[in-house]
Amino acid sequence: MNTINPGYCDLATPHQELLLKAALLSGQESITAWRNWQDSADWEGYLEPGSFRLLPLLYTNLQKQDVSDPAMGKLKGIYRQAWSKNQTLFHEMAKVVDVLQQAGIKTMLLKGASLSLLYYKNNGARPMADIDVLVPLKQARLTTELLQKAGWTSSVPLSEQDITYGHAIQLSNHQGKEFDLHWRPFNGCRDEYEKDFWDNALPVKMANIHSLAPNPTDMLFHVIIHGVVWNPVPPIRWIADALTLINSADFKIDWQRLIGLARKHHLCLRLKTGLQYLQEKFSAPIPPDVMMTIINLRVSYLEKIEYRFMIGSRETENSGPYAAFCCHLCRFRRLNAGRGVVSVFTFSRSLQWRLNARHSGDLLYKGIRIAANMFVAKPLQVRHR
């Protein structure tokens, strides 16, 4: 059996898990978690961002349970602030989506926008910093040209290599507003699977503009494979997102499709890590036969390498040029799985893109620097896309 060492996956601290239980559970278990978390929370000082972003959801859950507490007034203010900011984002992005749709370009809302509108069904419970919009891969270039005319630009012009090897770019306007434009659902998604993602999407409405959103199964997959990746500040919001999807009364998870996605994209270990954690810590209602299948999914050697550098809890194992190289190799193999010798020749081109190398000689020079940096701690700037 392929099990995980839970101690190696610091997905949330015990204190954060108390907050999650208070925000997601019901009855006495939720109230007890709320009291215990409140006793140790620093309301007047610093509350780390991962926990602060859960406070609007905490407010809605406590309000549903008619909790009477002096802190409810402060939580209500935080909730209203999140609702107001989300509304502003929705209206701003509706204009962007409208520009694209007028030109015949399909759009799909990813991450927070689709979760808030379709699955949380509450525009204030799930705060967002920005909105992620997906367009078809073949229309990525046209999309950026249209948006540039509408005042949206990137700090670095989108190149053909960006489209070939990357998955998204950040755009901003003169007012300082930003959003992420995607042409692949996630980093390393193979081109031939793009159609399946679009074909199974659901309709969603944002500020009177119609768009698409990932179906609940694809959304859960997307949430988990992003959420379990290591971060100095654990992105614990993914846990709330995943449990909201799994526990939804209006949508059902297609567990066999979820397993199939993990196999197709060679992301079995990330899915396994996330679902085992959700079941162990929050009693997520995952069918036993499904959980057994997921636990026994075959994990490739490259996935294990990626696990070490992207999911491991120790910061020293997740930094430096060697880690960046290994993670890039894993993403490249995922993007080019089954293409044999062709992928061997194109790997050097992808490395050239990743390292911002201008030509093969520059790539060789930076490759030598990477090798040197394995022994001396001098940073090398690489693309984080």
C-alpha positions as CSV (number, residue, x, y, z in Angstrom):
1,M,0.0,0.0,0.0
2,N,1.3,3.4,-0.9
3,T,0.8,5.5,2.2
4,I,1.9,9.0,3.1
5,N,3.9,10.2,6.0
6,P,1.4,12.8,7.4
7,G,4.1,14.4,9.5
8,Y,5.9,15.4,6.3
9,C,3.0,17.4,5.0
10,D,2.5,20.5,7.1
11,L,-0.7,21.4,5.4
12,A,-2.1,23.3,8.4
13,T,-1.0,24.0,12.0
14,P,-3.2,22.7,14.9
15,H,-4.3,26.3,15.5
16,Q,-5.3,26.7,11.9
17,E,-7.2,23.4,12.0
18,L,-9.2,24.7,14.9
19,L,-10.2,27.7,12.9
20,L,-11.1,25.5,9.9
21,K,-13.3,23.3,12.1
22,A,-15.0,26.4,13.5
23,A,-15.7,27.7,10.0
24,L,-16.8,24.4,8.4
25,L,-18.4,22.1,10.9
26,S,-21.7,22.6,12.7
27,G,-23.1,22.1,16.2
28,Q,-21.1,21.7,19.4
29,E,-18.0,20.6,17.5
30,S,-17.9,23.9,15.6
31,I,-18.6,26.0,18.7
32,T,-16.0,24.2,20.8
33,A,-13.4,24.8,18.0
34,W,-14.4,28.4,17.8
35,R,-14.0,28.9,21.6
36,N,-10.6,27.2,21.7
37,W,-9.3,29.1,18.6
38,Q,-10.6,32.4,20.0
39,D,-8.8,31.9,23.3
40,S,-5.4,31.8,21.6
41,A,-6.1,34.1,18.6
42,D,-4.4,37.5,18.6
43,W,-7.3,39.7,17.5
44,E,-5.6,43.0,18.2
45,G,-2.1,42.0,16.8
46,Y,-1.0,40.0,13.8
47,L,-3.1,37.2,12.4
48,E,-1.3,35.4,9.5
49,P,-2.9,35.8,6.1
50,G,-4.0,32.2,5.7
51,S,-6.2,32.4,8.8
52,F,-7.4,36.0,8.2
53,R,-8.9,34.9,4.8
54,L,-11.1,32.4,6.6
55,L,-12.8,34.9,8.9
56,P,-15.6,35.7,6.5
57,L,-16.5,32.0,6.2
58,L,-16.2,31.7,10.0
59,Y,-18.7,34.6,10.3
60,T,-21.3,33.0,7.9
61,N,-21.0,29.6,9.7
62,L,-21.4,31.1,13.2
63,Q,-24.2,33.3,12.1
64,K,-26.1,30.3,10.7
65,Q,-25.8,28.7,14.1
66,D,-27.1,31.9,15.9
67,V,-23.9,32.3,17.9
68,S,-24.0,35.3,20.2
69,D,-20.5,36.6,20.9
70,P,-18.9,40.1,21.2
71,A,-16.5,39.1,18.4
72,M,-19.4,38.7,15.9
73,G,-19.5,42.4,15.3
74,K,-15.8,42.4,14.2
75,L,-16.3,39.3,12.1
76,K,-19.3,40.9,10.4
77,G,-17.2,43.9,9.5
78,I,-14.5,41.7,8.0
79,Y,-17.2,39.8,6.1
80,R,-18.7,43.0,4.7
81,Q,-15.3,44.2,3.6
82,A,-14.7,40.9,1.7
83,W,-18.1,41.1,0.1
84,S,-17.5,44.6,-1.1
85,K,-14.1,43.8,-2.5
86,N,-15.4,40.7,-4.3
87,Q,-18.3,42.7,-5.8
88,T,-15.8,45.2,-7.2
89,L,-13.7,42.4,-8.7
90,F,-16.7,40.8,-10.2
91,H,-17.8,44.0,-12.0
92,E,-14.3,44.8,-13.2
93,M,-13.7,41.3,-14.5
94,A,-17.2,41.2,-16.1
95,K,-16.0,44.0,-18.4
96,V,-12.9,41.9,-19.4
97,V,-15.0,38.8,-20.0
98,D,-17.4,40.8,-22.1
99,V,-14.6,42.2,-24.3
100,L,-13.4,38.6,-25.0
101,Q,-16.8,37.2,-25.6
102,Q,-17.7,40.0,-28.0
103,A,-14.7,38.8,-30.0
104,G,-15.9,35.2,-29.9
105,I,-13.4,34.0,-27.3
106,K,-14.8,31.5,-24.7
107,T,-13.9,32.2,-21.0
108,M,-13.9,30.1,-17.9
109,L,-13.6,31.5,-14.3
110,L,-11.0,29.6,-12.2
111,K,-10.3,29.3,-8.5
112,G,-12.0,31.8,-6.2
113,A,-14.4,33.4,-8.7
114,S,-16.1,30.1,-9.7
115,L,-15.9,28.8,-6.1
116,S,-17.6,31.9,-4.8
117,L,-20.3,32.2,-7.4
118,L,-21.2,28.5,-8.0
119,Y,-20.2,26.5,-4.9
120,Y,-20.1,28.8,-1.9
121,K,-23.2,30.6,-3.2
122,N,-22.1,33.6,-1.0
123,N,-20.2,36.5,-2.5
124,G,-18.5,37.4,0.8
125,A,-17.6,34.1,2.3
126,R,-14.6,33.4,0.1
127,P,-12.3,36.5,-0.2
128,M,-10.3,37.0,-3.4
129,A,-7.2,39.1,-4.2
130,D,-7.8,38.8,-7.9
131,I,-9.7,36.7,-10.5
132,D,-8.3,34.0,-12.8
133,V,-9.7,33.7,-16.3
134,L,-9.1,30.8,-18.6
135,V,-9.2,31.1,-22.4
136,P,-8.6,28.4,-25.1
137,L,-4.9,27.7,-25.7
138,K,-5.2,28.5,-29.4
139,Q,-6.6,32.0,-28.6
140,A,-4.1,33.0,-26.0
141,R,-2.2,35.3,-28.4
142,L,-5.4,36.9,-29.7
143,T,-6.7,37.4,-26.2
144,T,-3.6,39.3,-25.0
145,E,-3.8,41.5,-28.1
146,L,-7.5,42.4,-27.5
147,L,-6.9,43.1,-23.8
148,Q,-3.9,45.3,-24.6
149,K,-6.2,47.5,-26.7
150,A,-8.5,47.5,-23.7
151,G,-5.7,48.7,-21.4
152,W,-4.5,45.4,-19.9
153,T,-0.8,44.7,-20.2
154,S,1.9,42.5,-18.7
155,S,5.2,43.6,-17.4
156,V,6.9,41.2,-19.9
157,P,5.4,40.7,-23.4
158,L,3.9,37.3,-24.0
159,S,6.2,35.2,-26.1
160,E,5.5,32.0,-28.1
161,Q,7.7,30.2,-25.6
162,D,5.5,31.4,-22.8
163,I,2.5,29.9,-24.5
164,T,4.3,26.7,-25.3
165,Y,5.8,26.0,-21.9
166,G,3.8,28.2,-19.5
167,H,0.2,28.3,-18.4
168,A,-0.7,31.9,-17.3
169,I,0.4,35.5,-17.2
170,Q,-0.5,38.4,-14.9
171,L,-2.1,41.4,-16.5
172,S,-2.7,44.9,-15.0
173,N,-4.3,48.2,-16.1
174,H,-3.4,51.8,-15.5
175,Q,-5.5,51.8,-12.3
176,G,-3.3,49.1,-10.8
177,K,-5.9,46.4,-11.0
178,E,-4.7,42.9,-11.8
179,F,-5.9,39.5,-12.9
180,D,-4.4,36.3,-14.1
181,L,-5.0,35.1,-17.7
182,H,-4.6,31.4,-18.2
183,W,-4.4,29.4,-21.4
184,R,-4.0,26.1,-19.6
185,P,-6.1,25.1,-16.5
186,F,-2.9,24.4,-14.5
187,N,0.8,24.2,-15.0
188,G,1.8,21.1,-17.0
189,C,-1.7,20.4,-18.3
190,R,-1.3,18.6,-21.7
191,D,-2.9,20.2,-24.7
192,E,-4.9,17.2,-25.7
193,Y,-6.8,17.3,-22.3
194,E,-7.8,20.9,-22.7
195,K,-11.0,20.0,-24.7
196,D,-12.2,17.7,-22.0
197,F,-11.9,20.4,-19.4
198,W,-14.0,22.8,-21.5
199,D,-16.6,20.2,-22.6
200,N,-17.4,19.4,-19.0
201,A,-17.6,23.0,-17.7
202,L,-20.8,24.5,-16.1
203,P,-22.4,27.8,-16.8
204,V,-21.9,30.6,-14.3
205,K,-23.1,34.2,-14.2
206,M,-20.9,37.1,-12.9
207,A,-22.4,40.6,-12.7
208,N,-24.9,39.9,-15.5
209,I,-22.2,38.4,-17.8
210,H,-22.3,34.6,-18.6
211,S,-19.2,32.6,-18.5
212,L,-18.1,29.0,-17.6
213,A,-16.8,27.3,-14.4
214,P,-15.1,24.0,-13.9
215,N,-17.5,21.2,-12.9
216,P,-17.3,20.2,-9.2
217,T,-15.0,17.2,-9.9
218,D,-12.5,19.2,-12.0
219,M,-12.7,22.1,-9.5
220,L,-11.9,19.7,-6.6
221,F,-8.9,18.3,-8.6
222,H,-7.7,21.9,-9.3
223,V,-8.1,22.9,-5.7
224,I,-6.2,20.0,-4.3
225,I,-3.2,19.9,-6.7
226,H,-2.6,23.6,-6.0
227,G,-3.4,23.5,-2.3
228,V,-1.0,20.8,-1.2
229,V,2.0,22.5,-2.7
230,W,4.3,23.7,0.1
231,N,4.3,27.4,1.0
232,P,6.0,29.3,3.9
233,V,2.5,30.5,4.8
234,P,0.3,27.4,4.4
235,P,-2.5,28.2,1.9
236,I,-5.1,26.6,4.2
237,R,-8.1,28.1,2.2
238,W,-7.8,25.1,-0.1
239,I,-9.1,22.9,2.7
240,A,-12.2,24.9,3.1
241,D,-12.7,25.0,-0.7
242,A,-12.3,21.2,-1.0
243,L,-14.6,20.4,1.9
244,T,-17.2,22.8,0.5
245,L,-17.1,21.0,-2.8
246,I,-17.2,17.5,-1.3
247,N,-20.1,18.4,1.1
248,S,-22.2,20.2,-1.4
249,A,-25.8,19.2,-1.5
250,D,-26.3,20.6,-5.0
251,F,-23.3,19.0,-6.7
252,K,-21.8,15.5,-6.7
253,I,-18.2,14.5,-7.1
254,D,-17.5,12.0,-9.9
255,W,-14.9,10.0,-8.0
256,Q,-13.9,7.8,-10.9
257,R,-13.4,10.9,-13.0
258,L,-11.2,12.4,-10.2
259,I,-9.1,9.3,-10.1
260,G,-8.8,9.4,-13.9
261,L,-7.6,13.0,-13.9
262,A,-4.9,12.2,-11.4
263,R,-3.7,9.3,-13.6
264,K,-3.8,11.2,-16.8
265,H,-1.9,14.2,-15.5
266,H,0.5,12.2,-13.3
267,L,-0.7,13.9,-10.2
268,C,-1.6,10.9,-8.1
269,L,0.6,11.8,-5.1
270,R,-0.8,15.3,-4.8
271,L,-4.4,14.0,-4.9
272,K,-3.6,11.2,-2.5
273,T,-1.9,13.7,-0.1
274,G,-4.9,16.0,-0.1
275,L,-7.7,13.5,0.2
276,Q,-6.0,11.5,2.9
277,Y,-5.5,14.7,4.9
278,L,-9.2,15.8,4.4
279,Q,-10.4,12.4,5.5
280,E,-8.1,12.0,8.5
281,K,-8.5,15.6,9.9
282,F,-12.0,16.5,8.9
283,S,-13.8,13.2,8.3
284,A,-14.4,14.1,4.6
285,P,-17.2,11.8,3.3
286,I,-15.1,10.0,0.7
287,P,-16.4,6.5,-0.2
288,P,-14.2,3.7,1.3
289,D,-13.7,2.0,-2.0
290,V,-12.7,5.2,-3.6
291,M,-10.2,6.0,-0.8
292,M,-8.7,2.6,-1.1
293,T,-8.2,3.0,-4.9
294,I,-6.6,6.4,-4.3
295,I,-4.3,5.1,-1.6
296,N,-3.1,2.4,-4.0
297,L,-2.6,4.6,-7.0
298,R,0.7,3.9,-8.7
299,V,3.0,6.9,-8.2
300,S,5.8,7.6,-10.7
301,Y,9.4,8.3,-9.8
302,L,9.1,11.8,-11.1
303,E,6.0,12.4,-8.9
304,K,8.1,11.4,-5.9
305,I,10.8,13.8,-6.8
306,E,8.2,16.6,-7.2
307,Y,6.7,15.6,-3.9
308,R,10.0,16.1,-2.2
309,F,10.6,19.6,-3.5
310,M,7.0,21.0,-3.9
311,I,5.2,19.4,-1.0
312,G,7.8,18.6,1.6
313,S,7.6,20.8,4.7
314,R,11.2,21.8,5.1
315,E,12.1,25.1,3.5
316,T,15.6,24.1,2.7
317,E,14.3,21.3,0.5
318,N,12.0,23.7,-1.5
319,S,14.5,26.4,-2.5
320,G,17.6,26.8,-4.6
321,P,18.4,26.1,-8.3
322,Y,18.5,22.3,-8.0
323,A,15.0,22.2,-6.6
324,A,13.8,24.6,-9.3
325,F,15.4,22.4,-12.0
326,C,13.8,19.2,-10.6
327,C,10.3,20.8,-10.4
328,H,10.7,22.1,-14.0
329,L,11.7,18.7,-15.2
330,C,8.6,17.2,-13.6
331,R,6.3,19.8,-15.2
332,F,8.0,19.3,-18.5
333,R,7.5,15.5,-18.5
334,R,3.9,16.0,-17.5
335,L,3.3,18.4,-20.4
336,N,5.1,16.1,-22.8
337,A,4.3,12.6,-21.6
338,G,4.3,10.0,-24.3
339,R,6.1,12.1,-26.9
340,G,9.3,10.1,-26.7
341,V,12.5,11.4,-28.3
342,V,10.8,14.7,-29.4
343,S,10.5,15.8,-25.7
344,V,14.3,15.1,-25.2
345,F,15.1,17.7,-27.9
346,T,12.6,20.2,-26.7
347,F,13.6,20.0,-23.1
348,S,16.7,22.2,-23.7
349,R,14.4,24.8,-25.3
350,S,12.1,24.8,-22.3
351,L,15.1,25.2,-20.0
352,Q,16.2,28.1,-22.1
353,W,12.8,29.7,-21.5
354,R,12.8,28.9,-17.8
355,L,16.2,30.4,-17.2
356,N,15.7,33.4,-19.4
357,A,18.6,32.3,-21.5
358,R,18.9,34.2,-24.8
359,H,20.6,31.3,-26.7
360,S,22.2,27.9,-26.3
361,G,25.5,29.4,-25.1
362,D,23.7,31.4,-22.5
363,L,21.9,28.3,-21.4
364,L,25.2,26.4,-21.0
365,Y,26.6,29.2,-18.9
366,K,23.5,29.3,-16.7
367,G,23.6,25.5,-16.4
368,I,27.1,25.7,-15.1
369,R,26.0,28.3,-12.6
370,I,23.2,26.0,-11.4
371,A,25.7,23.3,-10.8
372,A,28.0,25.7,-9.0
373,N,25.0,27.0,-6.9
374,M,24.5,23.5,-5.6
375,F,27.6,24.0,-3.6
376,V,27.6,27.7,-3.0
377,A,24.4,29.5,-2.0
378,K,24.2,32.2,-4.7
379,P,20.7,32.8,-6.0
380,L,19.9,32.4,-9.7
381,Q,16.9,34.2,-11.1
382,V,14.4,31.9,-12.9
383,R,10.9,32.2,-14.2
384,H,8.2,31.4,-11.6
385,R,5.4,30.5,-14.1
